[in-house]
Amino acid sequence: MDRPKIYQHVIDALGKILIDKDPIRDDALIADLILDKQDFEQFFSDLQADFGIVIPPRLKNELSDLPDNSIYRELTLEGLVDVIAGQMKDKKQHKR
């Protein structure tokens, strides 16, 4: 799956959770999305199932609770797409 399709899938997954779709934009920060812990759990569960990957637990934990000092505070949706694409690539390489 190419990056534009991954990106669109991430946007679609967010669209199922967010009532206010305004924060979804190309340069959106994860911190801007205003998802609660349960929303994040659903979002990551959906992405992992859809892409057949495992999102790193540290990333999931910090994003679902985003403390002010989190290294992921400035993570954009594009950055999340990079993480997903990387996990998919790793999975593909391990199958060989």
FIKOLZA-1660 file (N, C-alpha, C; in steps of 0.1 Angstrom, whole numbers, plus 5000, padded with zeros to 4 digits):
% residues 96
   i   px   py   pz ch aa at
   1 5009 4988 5000  A  M  N
   1 5000 5000 5000  A  M CA
   1 5009 5012 5000  A  M  C
   2 5006 5022 4992  A  D  N
   2 5014 5034 4991  A  D CA
   2 5010 5045 5001  A  D  C
   3 5019 5054 5003  A  R  N
   3 5017 5065 5014  A  R CA
   3 5003 5072 5012  A  R  C
   4 4999 5076 5000  A  P  N
   4 4987 5083 5000  A  P CA
   4 4975 5075 5004  A  P  C
   5 4975 5062 5001  A  K  N
   5 4964 5053 5006  A  K CA
   5 4965 5051 5021  A  K  C
   6 4977 5050 5026  A  I  N
   6 4978 5048 5041  A  I CA
   6 4973 5061 5047  A  I  C
   7 4977 5073 5042  A  Y  N
   7 4973 5085 5048  A  Y CA
   7 4957 5086 5048  A  Y  C
   8 4951 5083 5036  A  Q  N
   8 4937 5084 5035  A  Q CA
   8 4930 5074 5045  A  Q  C
   9 4936 5063 5047  A  H  N
   9 4930 5053 5056  A  H CA
   9 4931 5058 5071  A  H  C
  10 4942 5065 5074  A  V  N
  10 4943 5071 5087  A  V CA
  10 4933 5082 5089  A  V  C
  11 4931 5090 5079  A  I  N
  11 4921 5101 5080  A  I CA
  11 4907 5095 5081  A  I  C
  12 4904 5084 5074  A  D  N
  12 4891 5077 5074  A  D CA
  12 4889 5072 5088  A  D  C
  13 4899 5066 5094  A  A  N
  13 4898 5060 5108  A  A CA
  13 4895 5071 5118  A  A  C
  14 4902 5083 5116  A  L  N
  14 4899 5094 5125  A  L CA
  14 4885 5099 5123  A  L  C
  15 4881 5099 5111  A  G  N
  15 4867 5104 5108  A  G CA
  15 4856 5096 5114  A  G  C
  16 4859 5083 5117  A  K  N
  16 4849 5075 5124  A  K CA
  16 4848 5078 5139  A  K  C
  17 4858 5084 5144  A  I  N
  17 4859 5087 5158  A  I CA
  17 4856 5101 5162  A  I  C
  18 4861 5111 5154  A  L  N
  18 4859 5125 5157  A  L CA
  18 4845 5130 5152  A  L  C
  19 4839 5137 5161  A  I  N
  19 4826 5144 5158  A  I CA
  19 4830 5156 5150  A  I  C
  20 4839 5164 5154  A  D  N
  20 4844 5177 5148  A  D CA
  20 4855 5173 5139  A  D  C
  21 4854 5173 5126  A  K  N
  21 4864 5169 5117  A  K CA
  21 4874 5180 5113  A  K  C
  22 4871 5192 5118  A  D  N
  22 4880 5204 5115  A  D CA
  22 4895 5202 5118  A  D  C
  23 4898 5195 5129  A  P  N
  23 4913 5193 5132  A  P CA
  23 4920 5184 5122  A  P  C
  24 4913 5177 5114  A  I  N
  24 4919 5168 5105  A  I CA
  24 4924 5176 5093  A  I  C
  25 4937 5178 5092  A  R  N
  25 4943 5185 5081  A  R CA
  25 4957 5180 5079  A  R  C
  26 4964 5183 5068  A  D  N
  26 4977 5178 5065  A  D CA
  26 4987 5180 5076  A  D  C
  27 4987 5191 5082  A  D  N
  27 4998 5194 5092  A  D CA
  27 4993 5193 5106  A  D  C
  28 4982 5186 5108  A  A  N
  28 4976 5184 5121  A  A CA
  28 4985 5176 5130  A  A  C
  29 4986 5181 5142  A  L  N
  29 4993 5174 5153  A  L CA
  29 4984 5165 5160  A  L  C
  30 4989 5153 5164  A  I  N
  30 4981 5144 5171  A  I CA
  30 4975 5151 5183  A  I  C
  31 4983 5160 5190  A  A  N
  31 4978 5167 5202  A  A CA
  31 4966 5175 5198  A  A  C
  32 4964 5180 5186  A  D  N
  32 4953 5188 5182  A  D CA
  32 4940 5181 5181  A  D  C
  33 4940 5168 5180  A  L  N
  33 4928 5160 5177  A  L CA
  33 4918 5158 5188  A  L  C
  34 4923 5161 5200  A  I  N
  34 4914 5160 5212  A  I CA
  34 4907 5147 5213  A  I  C
  35 4915 5136 5213  A  L  N
  35 4909 5123 5215  A  L CA
  35 4911 5119 5229  A  L  C
  36 4902 5112 5235  A  D  N
  36 4904 5107 5249  A  D CA
  36 4910 5093 5248  A  D  C
  37 4914 5088 5259  A  K  N
  37 4921 5075 5260  A  K CA
  37 4914 5064 5252  A  K  C
  38 4901 5064 5254  A  Q  N
  38 4893 5053 5248  A  Q CA
  38 4892 5055 5233  A  Q  C
  39 4892 5068 5228  A  D  N
  39 4892 5071 5214  A  D CA
  39 4906 5066 5208  A  D  C
  40 4917 5069 5215  A  F  N
  40 4930 5065 5210  A  F CA
  40 4930 5050 5209  A  F  C
  41 4925 5043 5219  A  E  N
  41 4926 5028 5219  A  E CA
  41 4918 5023 5207  A  E  C
  42 4907 5028 5204  A  Q  N
  42 4899 5024 5193  A  Q CA
  42 4906 5027 5180  A  Q  C
  43 4912 5039 5179  A  F  N
  43 4919 5044 5167  A  F CA
  43 4931 5034 5164  A  F  C
  44 4939 5032 5174  A  F  N
  44 4951 5023 5172  A  F CA
  44 4946 5009 5169  A  F  C
  45 4936 5004 5176  A  S  N
  45 4931 4990 5174  A  S CA
  45 4927 4989 5159  A  S  C
  46 4919 4999 5154  A  D  N
  46 4915 4998 5140  A  D CA
  46 4926 4998 5131  A  D  C
  47 4936 5007 5133  A  L  N
  47 4947 5008 5124  A  L CA
  47 4956 4995 5124  A  L  C
  48 4958 4990 5136  A  Q  N
  48 4966 4977 5137  A  Q CA
  48 4959 4966 5129  A  Q  C
  49 4946 4965 5131  A  A  N
  49 4938 4954 5125  A  A CA
  49 4938 4956 5110  A  A  C
  50 4935 4969 5105  A  D  N
  50 4934 4971 5091  A  D CA
  50 4947 4969 5084  A  D  C
  51 4958 4973 5090  A  F  N
  51 4971 4972 5083  A  F CA
  51 4979 4960 5087  A  F  C
  52 4974 4952 5097  A  G  N
  52 4981 4940 5101  A  G CA
  52 4995 4943 5107  A  G  C
  53 4995 4954 5115  A  I  N
  53 5008 4958 5121  A  I CA
  53 5006 4959 5136  A  I  C
  54 5017 4961 5143  A  V  N
  54 5017 4965 5157  A  V CA
  54 5023 4978 5159  A  V  C
  55 5016 4988 5163  A  I  N
  55 5021 5001 5166  A  I CA
  55 5029 5000 5179  A  I  C
  56 5041 5006 5179  A  P  N
  56 5050 5005 5191  A  P CA
  56 5042 5009 5204  A  P  C
  57 5042 5000 5214  A  P  N
  57 5035 5003 5227  A  P CA
  57 5038 5017 5233  A  P  C
  58 5051 5021 5233  A  R  N
  58 5055 5033 5239  A  R CA
  58 5048 5045 5231  A  R  C
  59 5047 5044 5218  A  L  N
  59 5040 5054 5210  A  L CA
  59 5025 5055 5214  A  L  C
  60 5019 5043 5214  A  K  N
  60 5005 5042 5218  A  K CA
  60 5002 5048 5232  A  K  C
  61 5010 5044 5241  A  N  N
  61 5008 5048 5255  A  N CA
  61 5010 5063 5257  A  N  C
  62 5021 5069 5251  A  E  N
  62 5023 5083 5252  A  E CA
  62 5013 5091 5244  A  E  C
  63 5009 5087 5233  A  L  N
  63 4999 5094 5225  A  L CA
  63 4985 5094 5232  A  L  C
  64 4982 5083 5238  A  S  N
  64 4969 5082 5245  A  S CA
  64 4968 5091 5258  A  S  C
  65 4980 5095 5263  A  D  N
  65 4980 5103 5275  A  D CA
  65 4988 5116 5273  A  D  C
  66 4994 5118 5263  A  L  N
  66 5002 5130 5259  A  L CA
  66 5006 5140 5270  A  L  C
  67 5015 5136 5278  A  P  N
  67 5020 5146 5288  A  P CA
  67 5027 5157 5281  A  P  C
  68 5028 5168 5287  A  D  N
  68 5034 5180 5281  A  D CA
  68 5049 5178 5276  A  D  C
  69 5056 5169 5283  A  N  N
  69 5070 5166 5280  A  N CA
  69 5071 5154 5270  A  N  C
  70 5061 5149 5265  A  S  N
  70 5061 5138 5256  A  S CA
  70 5069 5141 5243  A  S  C
  71 5078 5132 5239  A  I  N
  71 5085 5134 5226  A  I CA
  71 5076 5133 5214  A  I  C
  72 5064 5128 5216  A  Y  N
  72 5054 5126 5205  A  Y CA
  72 5044 5138 5205  A  Y  C
  73 5046 5148 5213  A  R  N
  73 5037 5160 5214  A  R CA
  73 5036 5167 5200  A  R  C
  74 5046 5167 5192  A  E  N
  74 5047 5174 5179  A  E CA
  74 5045 5164 5168  A  E  C
  75 5041 5152 5170  A  L  N
  75 5039 5142 5160  A  L CA
  75 5027 5146 5151  A  L  C
  76 5029 5147 5138  A  T  N
  76 5018 5150 5129  A  T CA
  76 5011 5138 5124  A  T  C
  77 5000 5139 5117  A  L  N
  77 4994 5128 5110  A  L CA
  77 5004 5122 5100  A  L  C
  78 5011 5130 5093  A  E  N
  78 5021 5125 5083  A  E CA
  78 5032 5117 5091  A  E  C
  79 5035 5121 5103  A  G  N
  79 5045 5113 5111  A  G CA
  79 5039 5100 5115  A  G  C
  80 5026 5100 5118  A  L  N
  80 5020 5087 5121  A  L CA
  80 5019 5078 5109  A  L  C
  81 5017 5084 5097  A  V  N
  81 5017 5076 5085  A  V CA
  81 5031 5070 5083  A  V  C
  82 5042 5078 5086  A  D  N
  82 5055 5072 5085  A  D CA
  82 5057 5060 5094  A  D  C
  83 5052 5061 5106  A  V  N
  83 5053 5050 5116  A  V CA
  83 5046 5038 5110  A  V  C
  84 5034 5040 5105  A  I  N
  84 5026 5028 5099  A  I CA
  84 5033 5022 5087  A  I  C
  85 5038 5031 5078  A  A  N
  85 5045 5026 5066  A  A CA
  85 5058 5018 5071  A  A  C
  86 5065 5023 5081  A  G  N
  86 5077 5016 5086  A  G CA
  86 5074 5003 5092  A  G  C
  87 5063 5002 5099  A  Q  N
  87 5059 4989 5105  A  Q CA
  87 5054 4979 5094  A  Q  C
  88 5048 4985 5084  A  M  N
  88 5044 4976 5073  A  M CA
  88 5056 4971 5065  A  M  C
  89 5066 4979 5063  A  K  N
  89 5078 4975 5057  A  K CA
  89 5086 4965 5065  A  K  C
  90 5087 4967 5078  A  D  N
  90 5093 4957 5087  A  D CA
  90 5086 4944 5086  A  D  C
  91 5073 4944 5087  A  K  N
  91 5065 4932 5086  A  K CA
  91 5068 4924 5073  A  K  C
  92 5068 4932 5062  A  K  N
  92 5071 4926 5049  A  K CA
  92 5085 4919 5048  A  K  C
  93 5095 4926 5054  A  Q  N
  93 5108 4921 5054  A  Q CA
  93 5110 4909 5063  A  Q  C
  94 5102 4908 5074  A  H  N
  94 5103 4897 5083  A  H CA
  94 5097 4884 5077  A  H  C
  95 5088 4886 5067  A  K  N
  95 5081 4875 5061  A  K CA
  95 5090 4868 5051  A  K  C
  96 5100 4875 5046  A  R  N
  96 5109 4869 5036  A  R CA
  96 5118 4858 5042  A  R  C
% end
